[in-house]
């Protein structure tokens, strides 16, 4: 069996947090090689094989790996015990149109798929609640990271000061050129534009990772509790999938979190 290459994050002793790379799977072409995403036209059997490779590495059962069908929105879904008791055919529709997951269940893997967008992992060290957030520019404008923390607080009593957060591989400011429409959307959403944007060759460049870090801190997460891996998907497309480099029909990075028993 191929050996998957994962980027691991040190969150807590009982927590496995990671992002997949492009290495250690069987997919080909723009999906090479460790793509576990079913929605981007990769070969079904290659994706299934890659999932088995990843599950073996993580010591997680197939039924316990979850990824939502993301739509660049701001909906947050709670994977509670009653959800896990449902059959797969009832679970899957509930994850359609979801861009963030939270849970207090152990030994399941929740995660989001990205290929330039910002993946954010959250862990409430006191209540042992985890979260995974997909934050593209639209989701960031909708402040989905803050809404996920609000949901963790509402459902599980999370105090943001107890949260440790990870910002995974994403496109970075020097590579992320945006149009006036995106600039205007962030300005209208009251982001601090002077610190998050700069002009290069007369075009705006946006720091999407920093925008999400700011949102975390505004909610009360300690800045020192936010770890940014610093990896740029555009610059380092040999290791991470980048839709801007490879096109929409390409693989996706899966950034996930598991709370062990």
WOTA-V907384 format. One line per field, one symbol per residue. phi: phi as a letter, one per 20 degrees, with the letter a starting at -180 (. if undefined). psi: psi as a letter, one per 40 degrees, with the letter a starting at -180 (. if undefined). A space follows every 10 residues. Layout:
BEGIN
phi=???
psi=???
END
This chain:
BEGIN
phi=.gdfddeece dagecdcacf dedodcfcmf dfcdddeeed mffgffffff fffffffelc fgfddcbfee cmdcedceee ffffeffgfe fgffeenddb ccadeemddd acdbbqfeec dcbefeeldd bccdcfffff gemffffffg ffffedmfeg feedccdefb fdgfedecef ffgfffffem efffedcbdc lmcfcdefff ffffffffeo ffgfedddfm fdfffdffdc fcffeenfeb fcfddcbcef f
psi=hihihihihg didehhhiii aeieaeiibe ehdgheheef eihddddddd dddddddefi ideehhhihi efafhhhhga ddddeiiddd ddddehfhei iiieiifihi iihifdihhh iihhddefhi ihhhgadddd defddddddd dddddefhhd eehhihhahi hiddeghiid ddddddddef igddeeiihh ffiihhgddd ddddddddee hhdeehhhde hhdddfeddi hhdddeidgi iihhhihhhi .
END
